[in-house]
C-alpha cells in the first residue's frame, strides 16, 4: 500500500480526504501543522505529500521550501483556497509539483495524485542500500552480506528495507508496524520482535559485527561500526547504540 502524508488543519477536510483515499487503497498519515509535517517527513520517505497552504505557524509555502532545501524528492500537491495567479506562481516557485484549489472534486484530487505518483522520482528507491558490509537491492529484491546471499521472506525484506532506509536512527515498534505492516495502532503482540529475531538469525548470526541493535524502551536501530563491542552491547539491550552509516550506490 502506498503511504501518503496529508497536511491539513481543517478536520472536516482532512476527515473527508482520508476516508476517500483509504477507500482508494492508500494509507494516509495526517499532520495538522507545518512543524508536524516537517517532523513526519523527516522520519518517513513519503512518495507524495498533499499540502495545505494556509497552516498555523509554519505555512505551506515555508514547509515546501524547507522540504526541498533538505533534499526531499516527495511529490507535493498543494491544496489551497488561494487561487490567484500570483498564489499559484508562489506555490510552484516554492517547490510544489501541482496546485489544486478549494473547493475541489475528490475525483480530480485522486486523478492528480495518481499522475504525480506516476511521474515521481523512484530512482532513490531503486538504488542499492549499503550499511557496513550489508547490501540490499530494492529493484533486484536481493540481500548480500560480505560474500553470501541472504534469502528473506517478503515481510523480512520489507522490514530490513525500512531499517536500512533509516540506518543510524532508532525506529520504534509502532512506526515499524505502521510502515511495514500497515497497522495504525500497536496491537498487543510481539510481531516486530519476532521478525527482528528472524532477521538477526539471517543477517547477524556468525558475524563479528552485528548490525541490528536493540535500544531498550525505544525500538531498534540498524548501524555499523561497533565490532564486538556492539555485539555485547546489543545482547544487554542498552539505551544507547553505536552510530552507523548508510550510503547509496548509483
Protein Blocks (a to p, Z undefined) as FASTA:
>chain_A
ZZdddddfbfklmmmmmmmmmmnopacdddfbfklmmmmmmmpccfbdcddfbdghjafk
lmmmmmmmnopabdcddddfblcfklmmmmmmnopabdcdddddfklmmmmmmmmmmmpc
cklmmpccdehjaccdfklopacehjbccdddfklmmmmmmmmmmgoiacdfklmmmmmn
opabdcdbfklmmmmmmmmmmmmgopabdfbdcdehilpcddehjlmmlmmmmmnopabd
cdddddddZZ
